[in-house]
Amino acid sequence: MKQLTRAEEQVMQVLWDLEQGYVRDILDKLPEPKSAYNTISTIVRILEKKGFVGYSAHGKAHEYYPLVSKKEYRRTYFKRVLSSYFGDSYMALTSFFTKEQDLSLEELEEIKKLIDEKIEQKKK
């Protein structure tokens, strides 16, 4: 799966939330400052060529929808980050979050709870 540019990812985030929509719908949901209509239209067509977006034709207008789920993209993107920045090491990633980020006690306890639950599942 190809990596998205920042602008493409921003458009996909909106389209994932909308589930389907026209360029105008996407533009309306983007934060200020808004890009030009033609810019968003071009980005959507690029996303279509990359295989991220499909469309239904309604006369001259196209209603776009995601072909790649947010969950699927997130999984692929995360694997790329894990590989590029943490040498495919979950231990290095965990170390980063526990040492480099200012996590609250509640956040650390929640992470610990999730890990403990996964350990129990694996034991069974």
N, C-alpha and C positions, 0 to 999 in steps of 0.2 A: 504494500500500500504506500502510495506516495505521501510525502510530508506536505502539510499545508503551510502556506505563508501566514503571517499574522492576520492580514486582511481576509484571506480565505477562511481561516479558522473563526474569525469574528462573524462572518456571514453564516458559516455552518452552525455556530452556537445559536444564532437567531432561528435558523431553519429547523434545527432540532427542537427548539422550544415551540415553534409554530406548527411543526409536523408537515405543513404544506403552505405554500403562499406564493403570491406574485412578487415581482421585484419591489413594487411599491410597499407591500406588507413588510418585507425585509427591511427596507429603508426606514420605515416608520419605527421599527423596533431598535434600530441602531442608536447608540449614544451620540450626543453632540460632541464635536461638530460633525454634522452629517456629511457623508460623501455625496457626490453628484449621482443622480439616477443612473446615468450612463456608466459610471464607474462600478456601481453595484451590479448592473446588468452584465458588464464584462466579467466581473469576478464570478458571477453565477454561471456564465457560459464556460469559463475556465474550469470550474468545479464539475460541470457536466462532462467536459472532455477528460478530466481526471477520473471520472467514474464515481464521484461522490454524490452527484445530484441527477435526478431524472425529472421529466416534466410531462404534463398533460397539456395538449394544445387546445385552446378555447378560442377559435378564430385566430386572430393575430397574436393574442396574448398567450403566454405560457405560465402554467401554474407549476411551481417547482416543489420537489419533495426529496428528502434525503434517501440515498441508496445505501449509505454506510451509517450504521447506528453510532450514536455518541459513545456507547459502551465499547463497541468494536474499535473505534478510532482511539479512544482513551487507552485501551489495552496495547495497541500497536505503538502509540506515542510513548507510553510509559516504558515499554520494553526498550525503545530507542534511547530514552533518557537514562535508564538503568545501565544500559550498555556503554553509552558515551561518557557518562559522568561518574559512574560508580563501578565500572569494570565488571558488570553483571553480578555484583555482590550485594545481596540484600542486607548483609551485615554492615557494609559500608553505608548503604542508604539509611539503615536504622541508626547507625552511629551519627550520621549527619543530622537527622531529625532530633535525636536526643541531646546532642552536644552543641550543634550550631544554631538551632532554632530555640527561641525562648518559649518552650511549651509550658503551659500551666500544669499544676499538679493534677487537675481534673483531666486534662488531655492525656497526660502520661498514664494515669490510672485507666482511662478508657482504652488506650493502646494495649496496655498490659492485659486488660480483661479480654480483648479480642484475641490476643496471642494465647492466653490461657485456654480460651474456648477452643481454638484451633488445635492446641496440643491435646486436649481431651478428645476431640473428634478423631485425631490421628491414632490415639491409643486404642480406640475401639475397633 
